[in-house]
């Protein structure tokens, strides 16, 4: 007589194969990808993107040029402006001089005892935090543009400070 039903001594476990030794690398990979995704959802400072965060002058550790500064390990790029480049990245002497003026202005504003507020808005390709920066309620980008120390950021004008300064 033929057997119609075949009974197993143990029930079948379908998902146990994920954790076998030969699949351990796959499981570890999934855990790493999940951890990276979770990390990228938070900004480097722990503040949510878009939320205005007050900053004390002592938190600002260095000011590199007219549109970039550092707060501890976090590098912040001021959103919406293009300031002239310093050092070897400057393409002419006039750009270098304008860059020093822009950096010194930003240094005075950020370290002058004013209330500084940062509104984070993601990261750029260099992993710098993009942020709108307000000093005593005024957007520092608008201030720098209005007095001629920076221009509104545009890919078409980025890096063309020598042409702009000569005009």
TIRO-2110 file (N, C-alpha, C; in Angstrom, 1 decimal):
// TIRO-2110
0.8, -1.2, 0.0, N, 1, A
0.0, 0.0, 0.0, CA, 1, A
0.9, 1.2, 0.0, C, 1, A
0.6, 2.2, -0.8, N, 2, A
1.3, 3.5, -0.9, CA, 2, A
1.0, 4.4, 0.3, C, 2, A
2.1, 5.1, 0.7, N, 3, A
1.9, 6.1, 1.8, CA, 3, A
1.3, 7.4, 1.2, C, 3, A
0.3, 7.9, 1.7, N, 4, A
-0.3, 9.2, 1.2, CA, 4, A
0.3, 10.4, 1.9, C, 4, A
0.5, 10.3, 3.2, N, 5, A
1.1, 11.4, 3.9, CA, 5, A
2.5, 11.0, 4.4, C, 5, A
3.4, 11.9, 4.4, N, 6, A
4.7, 11.7, 4.9, CA, 6, A
4.9, 12.7, 6.1, C, 6, A
5.1, 12.1, 7.3, N, 7, A
5.3, 12.9, 8.5, CA, 7, A
6.8, 13.1, 8.8, C, 7, A
7.1, 14.3, 9.2, N, 8, A
8.5, 14.5, 9.6, CA, 8, A
8.6, 14.5, 11.1, C, 8, A
9.8, 14.2, 11.5, N, 9, A
9.9, 14.1, 13.0, CA, 9, A
10.0, 15.5, 13.6, C, 9, A
10.6, 16.5, 12.8, N, 10, A
10.7, 17.9, 13.2, CA, 10, A
9.9, 18.8, 12.3, C, 10, A
9.3, 19.9, 12.8, N, 11, A
8.7, 20.8, 11.8, CA, 11, A
9.7, 21.6, 11.0, C, 11, A
9.3, 21.9, 9.8, N, 12, A
10.2, 22.7, 8.9, CA, 12, A
10.4, 24.1, 9.3, C, 12, A
11.6, 24.6, 9.4, N, 13, A
11.9, 26.0, 9.8, CA, 13, A
12.4, 26.7, 8.5, C, 13, A
11.6, 27.6, 8.0, N, 14, A
12.0, 28.3, 6.8, CA, 14, A
13.0, 29.4, 6.9, C, 14, A
13.0, 30.1, 8.0, N, 15, A
13.9, 31.3, 8.1, CA, 15, A
15.2, 31.0, 8.9, C, 15, A
15.4, 29.8, 9.3, N, 16, A
16.6, 29.5, 10.0, CA, 16, A
17.8, 29.5, 9.1, C, 16, A
17.6, 29.4, 7.8, N, 17, A
18.7, 29.4, 6.9, CA, 17, A
19.5, 30.7, 6.8, C, 17, A
18.8, 31.8, 7.2, N, 18, A
19.5, 33.1, 7.1, CA, 18, A
20.6, 33.1, 8.1, C, 18, A
20.5, 32.4, 9.2, N, 19, A
21.5, 32.5, 10.3, CA, 19, A
22.5, 31.3, 10.3, C, 19, A
22.5, 30.5, 9.3, N, 20, A
23.5, 29.5, 9.2, CA, 20, A
24.9, 30.1, 8.9, C, 20, A
25.9, 29.3, 9.2, N, 21, A
27.2, 29.8, 9.0, CA, 21, A
27.5, 30.4, 7.6, C, 21, A
27.1, 29.7, 6.6, N, 22, A
27.4, 30.1, 5.3, CA, 22, A
26.7, 31.4, 4.9, C, 22, A
25.6, 31.8, 5.6, N, 23, A
24.9, 33.0, 5.4, CA, 23, A
25.2, 34.1, 6.4, C, 23, A
26.2, 33.9, 7.3, N, 24, A
26.5, 34.8, 8.3, CA, 24, A
26.9, 36.2, 7.7, C, 24, A
27.7, 36.1, 6.7, N, 25, A
28.1, 37.4, 6.0, CA, 25, A
27.0, 38.2, 5.5, C, 25, A
26.0, 37.5, 5.0, N, 26, A
24.8, 38.2, 4.5, CA, 26, A
24.0, 38.8, 5.6, C, 26, A
23.9, 38.1, 6.8, N, 27, A
23.2, 38.7, 7.9, CA, 27, A
23.9, 39.9, 8.5, C, 27, A
25.2, 39.8, 8.6, N, 28, A
26.0, 40.9, 9.1, CA, 28, A
25.9, 42.1, 8.1, C, 28, A
25.9, 41.8, 6.8, N, 29, A
25.8, 42.9, 5.9, CA, 29, A
24.5, 43.6, 6.0, C, 29, A
23.4, 42.9, 6.3, N, 30, A
22.1, 43.5, 6.5, CA, 30, A
22.1, 44.4, 7.7, C, 30, A
22.7, 43.9, 8.8, N, 31, A
22.8, 44.7, 10.0, CA, 31, A
23.6, 46.0, 9.8, C, 31, A
24.7, 45.9, 9.0, N, 32, A
25.5, 47.1, 8.7, CA, 32, A
24.7, 48.1, 7.9, C, 32, A
24.0, 47.6, 6.9, N, 33, A
23.2, 48.5, 6.0, CA, 33, A
22.1, 49.2, 6.8, C, 33, A
21.5, 48.5, 7.7, N, 34, A
20.5, 49.1, 8.6, CA, 34, A
21.1, 50.1, 9.5, C, 34, A
22.3, 49.9, 10.1, N, 35, A
22.9, 50.9, 11.0, CA, 35, A
23.3, 52.1, 10.2, C, 35, A
23.8, 52.0, 9.0, N, 36, A
24.1, 53.1, 8.2, CA, 36, A
22.9, 54.0, 7.8, C, 36, A
21.8, 53.3, 7.4, N, 37, A
20.6, 54.0, 7.1, CA, 37, A
20.1, 54.8, 8.3, C, 37, A
20.1, 54.2, 9.5, N, 38, A
19.7, 54.9, 10.7, CA, 38, A
20.6, 56.1, 11.0, C, 38, A
21.9, 55.9, 10.8, N, 39, A
22.8, 57.0, 11.1, CA, 39, A
22.6, 58.2, 10.1, C, 39, A
22.3, 57.9, 8.9, N, 40, A
22.1, 59.0, 7.9, CA, 40, A
20.8, 59.7, 8.1, C, 40, A
19.9, 59.2, 8.9, N, 41, A
18.7, 59.9, 9.1, CA, 41, A
18.8, 61.0, 10.2, C, 41, A
19.9, 60.9, 10.9, N, 42, A
20.2, 62.0, 11.9, CA, 42, A
21.3, 62.8, 11.4, C, 42, A
21.4, 64.1, 11.7, N, 43, A
22.5, 64.9, 11.3, CA, 43, A
23.7, 64.6, 12.3, C, 43, A
24.9, 65.2, 11.9, N, 44, A
26.1, 64.9, 12.7, CA, 44, A
26.0, 65.5, 14.1, C, 44, A
25.2, 66.5, 14.3, N, 45, A
25.1, 67.1, 15.7, CA, 45, A
23.9, 66.5, 16.5, C, 45, A
23.1, 65.7, 15.8, N, 46, A
22.0, 65.1, 16.5, CA, 46, A
20.7, 66.0, 16.4, C, 46, A
20.8, 67.2, 15.9, N, 47, A
19.7, 68.1, 15.7, CA, 47, A
19.0, 67.7, 14.4, C, 47, A
17.7, 67.7, 14.4, N, 48, A
17.0, 67.4, 13.2, CA, 48, A
17.2, 68.4, 12.1, C, 48, A
17.2, 67.9, 10.8, N, 49, A
17.5, 68.8, 9.7, CA, 49, A
16.3, 69.8, 9.6, C, 49, A
16.6, 71.1, 9.4, N, 50, A
15.6, 72.1, 9.3, CA, 50, A
15.3, 72.8, 10.6, C, 50, A
15.7, 72.3, 11.7, N, 51, A
15.4, 72.9, 13.0, CA, 51, A
16.4, 73.9, 13.3, C, 51, A
16.0, 75.1, 13.8, N, 52, A
16.9, 76.1, 14.2, CA, 52, A
17.6, 75.8, 15.5, C, 52, A
18.9, 75.8, 15.6, N, 53, A
19.6, 75.5, 16.8, CA, 53, A
20.5, 76.7, 17.2, C, 53, A
20.3, 77.2, 18.4, N, 54, A
21.2, 78.2, 18.9, CA, 54, A
22.6, 77.7, 19.2, C, 54, A
23.6, 78.5, 18.9, N, 55, A
25.0, 78.1, 19.0, CA, 55, A
25.7, 79.2, 19.8, C, 55, A
26.5, 78.8, 20.7, N, 56, A
27.4, 79.8, 21.4, CA, 56, A
28.7, 80.0, 20.7, C, 56, A
29.3, 81.2, 20.9, N, 57, A
30.5, 81.5, 20.1, CA, 57, A
31.6, 80.5, 20.5, C, 57, A
31.6, 79.9, 21.7, N, 58, A
32.6, 79.0, 22.1, CA, 58, A
32.5, 77.7, 21.3, C, 58, A
31.4, 77.4, 20.8, N, 59, A
31.2, 76.1, 20.0, CA, 59, A
31.8, 76.2, 18.6, C, 59, A
32.0, 77.5, 18.1, N, 60, A
32.6, 77.7, 16.8, CA, 60, A
34.1, 77.6, 17.0, C, 60, A
34.7, 76.6, 16.5, N, 61, A
36.1, 76.4, 16.7, CA, 61, A
37.0, 77.0, 15.7, C, 61, A
36.6, 77.1, 14.5, N, 62, A
37.5, 77.8, 13.5, CA, 62, A
36.6, 78.3, 12.3, C, 62, A
37.1, 79.3, 11.6, N, 63, A
36.4, 79.9, 10.5, CA, 63, A
37.4, 79.8, 9.3, C, 63, A
37.1, 79.0, 8.3, N, 64, A
38.1, 78.7, 7.3, CA, 64, A
38.1, 79.8, 6.2, C, 64, A
36.9, 80.2, 5.7, N, 65, A
36.8, 81.3, 4.7, CA, 65, A
35.5, 81.9, 4.9, C, 65, A
35.1, 82.7, 3.9, N, 66, A
33.8, 83.4, 4.0, CA, 66, A
32.6, 82.6, 4.0, C, 66, A
32.6, 81.4, 3.7, N, 67, A
31.4, 80.6, 3.7, CA, 67, A
31.5, 79.2, 4.4, C, 67, A
32.6, 79.0, 5.1, N, 68, A
32.8, 77.7, 5.7, CA, 68, A
33.4, 77.9, 7.1, C, 68, A
32.8, 77.2, 8.1, N, 69, A
33.4, 77.3, 9.5, CA, 69, A
33.2, 75.9, 10.1, C, 69, A
33.8, 75.7, 11.3, N, 70, A
33.8, 74.4, 12.0, CA, 70, A
33.3, 74.6, 13.4, C, 70, A
32.4, 73.7, 13.8, N, 71, A
31.9, 73.6, 15.1, CA, 71, A
32.3, 72.2, 15.7, C, 71, A
33.4, 72.2, 16.4, N, 72, A
33.9, 70.9, 16.8, CA, 72, A
34.4, 70.1, 15.6, C, 72, A
33.8, 68.9, 15.4, N, 73, A
34.1, 68.0, 14.3, CA, 73, A
33.2, 68.3, 13.1, C, 73, A
32.2, 69.1, 13.3, N, 74, A
31.2, 69.4, 12.2, CA, 74, A
31.7, 70.6, 11.4, C, 74, A
31.8, 70.3, 10.1, N, 75, A
32.1, 71.4, 9.1, CA, 75, A
30.8, 72.0, 8.6, C, 75, A
30.6, 73.3, 8.6, N, 76, A
29.4, 73.9, 8.2, CA, 76, A
29.7, 74.8, 7.0, C, 76, A
28.9, 74.6, 6.0, N, 77, A
28.9, 75.5, 4.8, CA, 77, A
27.7, 76.3, 4.7, C, 77, A
27.9, 77.6, 4.7, N, 78, A
26.7, 78.6, 4.7, CA, 78, A
26.0, 78.4, 3.4, C, 78, A
24.7, 78.2, 3.5, N, 79, A
23.8, 77.9, 2.3, CA, 79, A
23.5, 79.1, 1.6, C, 79, A
23.6, 79.1, 0.3, N, 80, A
23.2, 80.2, -0.6, CA, 80, A
24.2, 81.2, -1.0, C, 80, A
25.4, 81.1, -0.5, N, 81, A
26.4, 82.1, -0.9, CA, 81, A
27.7, 81.4, -1.4, C, 81, A
28.4, 82.2, -2.2, N, 82, A
29.7, 81.8, -2.7, CA, 82, A
30.7, 82.9, -2.3, C, 82, A
31.6, 82.6, -1.5, N, 83, A
32.6, 83.6, -1.0, CA, 83, A
33.9, 83.2, -1.8, C, 83, A
34.8, 84.2, -2.0, N, 84, A
36.1, 84.0, -2.6, CA, 84, A
36.9, 82.9, -1.9, C, 84, A
37.8, 82.3, -2.6, N, 85, A
38.6, 81.2, -2.0, CA, 85, A
39.9, 81.8, -1.5, C, 85, A
40.4, 81.1, -0.5, N, 86, A
41.7, 81.5, 0.2, CA, 86, A
42.9, 80.7, -0.3, C, 86, A
44.1, 81.1, -0.1, N, 87, A
45.3, 80.3, -0.4, CA, 87, A
45.5, 79.9, -1.8, C, 87, A
45.9, 78.7, -2.0, N, 88, A
46.2, 78.2, -3.3, CA, 88, A
45.0, 78.0, -4.2, C, 88, A
43.8, 77.9, -3.6, N, 89, A
42.6, 77.8, -4.4, CA, 89, A
42.2, 79.1, -5.1, C, 89, A
42.7, 80.2, -4.6, N, 90, A
42.4, 81.5, -5.2, CA, 90, A
43.1, 81.6, -6.6, C, 90, A
42.4, 82.1, -7.6, N, 91, A
42.9, 82.1, -8.9, CA, 91, A
43.6, 83.4, -9.3, C, 91, A
43.5, 84.4, -8.4, N, 92, A
44.2, 85.7, -8.6, CA, 92, A
44.4, 86.4, -7.3, C, 92, A
45.2, 87.4, -7.3, N, 93, A
45.5, 88.1, -6.0, CA, 93, A
44.3, 88.9, -5.5, C, 93, A
43.5, 89.4, -6.4, N, 94, A
42.3, 90.1, -6.0, CA, 94, A
41.3, 89.2, -5.3, C, 94, A
41.2, 87.9, -5.7, N, 95, A
40.3, 87.0, -5.1, CA, 95, A
40.9, 86.7, -3.7, C, 95, A
42.2, 86.5, -3.5, N, 96, A
42.8, 86.3, -2.2, CA, 96, A
42.5, 87.4, -1.2, C, 96, A
42.6, 88.6, -1.7, N, 97, A
42.3, 89.8, -0.8, CA, 97, A
40.9, 89.8, -0.4, C, 97, A
40.0, 89.6, -1.4, N, 98, A
38.5, 89.6, -1.1, CA, 98, A
38.2, 88.4, -0.1, C, 98, A
38.9, 87.3, -0.2, N, 99, A
38.6, 86.2, 0.6, CA, 99, A
39.0, 86.5, 2.1, C, 99, A
40.1, 87.2, 2.3, N, 100, A
40.5, 87.6, 3.6, CA, 100, A
39.5, 88.5, 4.2, C, 100, A
39.0, 89.5, 3.5, N, 101, A
38.0, 90.4, 4.0, CA, 101, A
36.7, 89.6, 4.4, C, 101, A
36.3, 88.7, 3.5, N, 102, A
35.1, 87.9, 3.8, CA, 102, A
35.3, 87.0, 5.1, C, 102, A
36.4, 86.4, 5.2, N, 103, A
36.7, 85.5, 6.3, CA, 103, A
36.7, 86.4, 7.6, C, 103, A
37.4, 87.5, 7.6, N, 104, A
37.5, 88.4, 8.8, CA, 104, A
36.1, 88.9, 9.2, C, 104, A
35.2, 89.2, 8.2, N, 105, A
33.9, 89.7, 8.5, CA, 105, A
33.1, 88.6, 9.2, C, 105, A
33.2, 87.4, 8.6, N, 106, A
32.5, 86.2, 9.2, CA, 106, A
33.0, 85.9, 10.6, C, 106, A
34.3, 86.0, 10.8, N, 107, A
34.9, 85.8, 12.1, CA, 107, A
34.3, 86.8, 13.1, C, 107, A
34.3, 88.1, 12.7, N, 108, A
33.8, 89.1, 13.7, CA, 108, A
32.3, 88.9, 14.0, C, 108, A
31.5, 88.5, 13.0, N, 109, A
30.1, 88.3, 13.3, CA, 109, A
29.8, 87.1, 14.1, C, 109, A
30.5, 86.0, 13.8, N, 110, A
30.2, 84.7, 14.6, CA, 110, A
30.8, 84.7, 16.0, C, 110, A
31.9, 85.4, 16.2, N, 111, A
32.6, 85.4, 17.5, CA, 111, A
32.4, 86.7, 18.2, C, 111, A
31.5, 87.6, 17.8, N, 112, A
31.4, 88.9, 18.4, CA, 112, A
30.4, 88.9, 19.5, C, 112, A
30.0, 87.8, 20.0, N, 113, A
29.1, 87.8, 21.2, CA, 113, A
27.6, 87.9, 20.8, C, 113, A
27.3, 87.8, 19.5, N, 114, A
25.9, 87.9, 19.0, CA, 114, A
25.3, 86.5, 19.2, C, 114, A
24.0, 86.5, 19.1, N, 115, A
23.2, 85.3, 19.1, CA, 115, A
23.3, 84.6, 17.8, C, 115, A
23.9, 83.4, 17.7, N, 116, A
24.0, 82.7, 16.4, CA, 116, A
23.1, 81.5, 16.4, C, 116, A
22.3, 81.4, 15.3, N, 117, A
21.4, 80.3, 15.2, CA, 117, A
21.7, 79.6, 13.8, C, 117, A
21.7, 78.3, 13.9, N, 118, A
21.9, 77.5, 12.7, CA, 118, A
20.7, 76.7, 12.3, C, 118, A
20.3, 76.7, 11.1, N, 119, A
19.2, 75.9, 10.5, CA, 119, A
19.8, 74.9, 9.5, C, 119, A
20.0, 73.7, 9.9, N, 120, A
20.7, 72.7, 9.1, CA, 120, A
19.8, 72.3, 7.9, C, 120, A
20.4, 72.0, 6.8, N, 121, A
19.7, 71.6, 5.6, CA, 121, A
20.4, 70.5, 4.8, C, 121, A
20.8, 69.4, 5.4, N, 122, A
21.5, 68.3, 4.7, CA, 122, A
23.0, 68.5, 4.6, C, 122, A
23.6, 67.7, 3.7, N, 123, A
25.1, 67.8, 3.5, CA, 123, A
25.4, 68.0, 2.1, C, 123, A
26.6, 68.5, 1.8, N, 124, A
27.0, 68.6, 0.4, CA, 124, A
27.9, 67.4, 0.0, C, 124, A
28.5, 67.5, -1.1, N, 125, A
29.3, 66.3, -1.6, CA, 125, A
30.6, 66.1, -0.8, C, 125, A
31.0, 67.1, -0.1, N, 126, A
32.2, 67.0, 0.8, CA, 126, A
31.8, 66.7, 2.2, C, 126, A
30.6, 66.3, 2.4, N, 127, A
30.1, 65.9, 3.8, CA, 127, A
30.1, 67.1, 4.8, C, 127, A
30.0, 68.3, 4.3, N, 128, A
29.9, 69.4, 5.1, CA, 128, A
28.4, 69.6, 5.4, C, 128, A
28.0, 70.1, 6.5, N, 129, A
26.6, 70.4, 6.8, CA, 129, A
26.2, 71.7, 6.1, C, 129, A
25.2, 71.7, 5.3, N, 130, A
24.7, 72.9, 4.7, CA, 130, A
23.7, 73.5, 5.6, C, 130, A
23.9, 74.8, 5.9, N, 131, A
23.0, 75.4, 6.9, CA, 131, A
22.8, 76.9, 6.6, C, 131, A
21.6, 77.4, 6.9, N, 132, A
21.4, 78.8, 7.0, CA, 132, A
21.9, 79.3, 8.3, C, 132, A
22.6, 80.4, 8.4, N, 133, A
23.2, 80.9, 9.6, CA, 133, A
22.6, 82.3, 9.9, C, 133, A
22.1, 82.4, 11.1, N, 134, A
21.5, 83.7, 11.5, CA, 134, A
22.3, 84.3, 12.6, C, 134, A
22.6, 85.6, 12.5, N, 135, A
23.3, 86.3, 13.6, CA, 135, A
22.4, 87.4, 14.0, C, 135, A
22.0, 87.4, 15.3, N, 136, A
21.0, 88.3, 15.8, CA, 136, A
19.7, 88.4, 15.0, C, 136, A
19.3, 87.3, 14.4, N, 137, A
18.1, 87.2, 13.6, CA, 137, A
18.2, 87.5, 12.2, C, 137, A
19.4, 88.0, 11.7, N, 138, A
19.7, 88.3, 10.3, CA, 138, A
20.4, 87.2, 9.7, C, 138, A
20.0, 86.9, 8.4, N, 139, A
20.7, 85.8, 7.7, CA, 139, A
22.1, 86.4, 7.3, C, 139, A
23.1, 85.7, 7.7, N, 140, A
24.5, 86.2, 7.4, CA, 140, A
24.8, 86.1, 5.9, C, 140, A
24.2, 85.2, 5.2, N, 141, A
24.4, 85.1, 3.8, CA, 141, A
23.9, 86.4, 3.1, C, 141, A
22.7, 86.9, 3.5, N, 142, A
22.1, 88.1, 2.9, CA, 142, A
23.0, 89.3, 3.2, C, 142, A
23.5, 89.3, 4.5, N, 143, A
24.4, 90.5, 4.9, CA, 143, A
25.6, 90.5, 4.1, C, 143, A
26.3, 89.3, 3.9, N, 144, A
27.5, 89.3, 3.1, CA, 144, A
27.3, 89.6, 1.6, C, 144, A
26.2, 89.2, 1.1, N, 145, A
25.9, 89.5, -0.3, CA, 145, A
25.6, 91.0, -0.5, C, 145, A
24.9, 91.6, 0.5, N, 146, A
24.5, 93.1, 0.4, CA, 146, A
25.8, 94.0, 0.5, C, 146, A
26.8, 93.6, 1.2, N, 147, A
28.0, 94.4, 1.3, CA, 147, A
29.1, 94.0, 0.3, C, 147, A
28.8, 93.0, -0.5, N, 148, A
29.8, 92.7, -1.6, CA, 148, A
30.9, 91.7, -1.2, C, 148, A
30.7, 91.0, 0.0, N, 149, A
31.8, 90.0, 0.4, CA, 149, A
31.5, 88.6, -0.2, C, 149, A
30.3, 88.4, -0.7, N, 150, A
29.9, 87.1, -1.3, CA, 150, A
28.9, 87.4, -2.4, C, 150, A
28.7, 86.4, -3.2, N, 151, A
27.6, 86.4, -4.2, CA, 151, A
26.6, 85.3, -4.0, C, 151, A
25.4, 85.4, -4.5, N, 152, A
24.5, 84.3, -4.4, CA, 152, A
25.1, 83.1, -5.1, C, 152, A
25.0, 81.9, -4.4, N, 153, A
25.6, 80.7, -5.0, CA, 153, A
24.9, 80.3, -6.3, C, 153, A
25.6, 80.1, -7.3, N, 154, A
25.1, 79.6, -8.6, CA, 154, A
26.2, 78.8, -9.2, C, 154, A
25.9, 77.6, -9.8, N, 155, A
27.0, 76.8, -10.4, CA, 155, A
27.7, 77.5, -11.6, C, 155, A
26.9, 78.5, -12.2, N, 156, A
27.5, 79.2, -13.4, CA, 156, A
28.6, 80.2, -12.9, C, 156, A
28.4, 80.8, -11.7, N, 157, A
29.4, 81.8, -11.2, CA, 157, A
30.4, 81.2, -10.2, C, 157, A
30.2, 80.0, -9.8, N, 158, A
31.1, 79.4, -8.8, CA, 158, A
32.5, 79.4, -9.3, C, 158, A
33.5, 79.9, -8.6, N, 159, A
34.9, 79.9, -8.9, CA, 159, A
35.3, 81.0, -9.9, C, 159, A
34.4, 81.9, -10.2, N, 160, A
34.8, 83.0, -11.2, CA, 160, A
34.9, 84.3, -10.5, C, 160, A
35.5, 84.3, -9.3, N, 161, A
35.7, 85.5, -8.5, CA, 161, A
36.6, 86.5, -9.2, C, 161, A
37.6, 86.1, -9.9, N, 162, A
38.6, 87.1, -10.5, CA, 162, A
37.8, 87.9, -11.5, C, 162, A
36.9, 87.3, -12.3, N, 163, A
36.1, 88.1, -13.2, CA, 163, A
35.2, 89.1, -12.5, C, 163, A
34.6, 88.7, -11.4, N, 164, A
33.7, 89.5, -10.7, CA, 164, A
34.4, 90.7, -10.0, C, 164, A
35.6, 90.4, -9.4, N, 165, A
36.3, 91.4, -8.7, CA, 165, A
36.8, 92.5, -9.6, C, 165, A
37.2, 92.1, -10.8, N, 166, A
37.7, 93.1, -11.8, CA, 166, A
36.6, 94.1, -12.3, C, 166, A
35.3, 93.7, -12.3, N, 167, A
34.3, 94.6, -12.8, CA, 167, A
34.0, 95.8, -12.0, C, 167, A
END
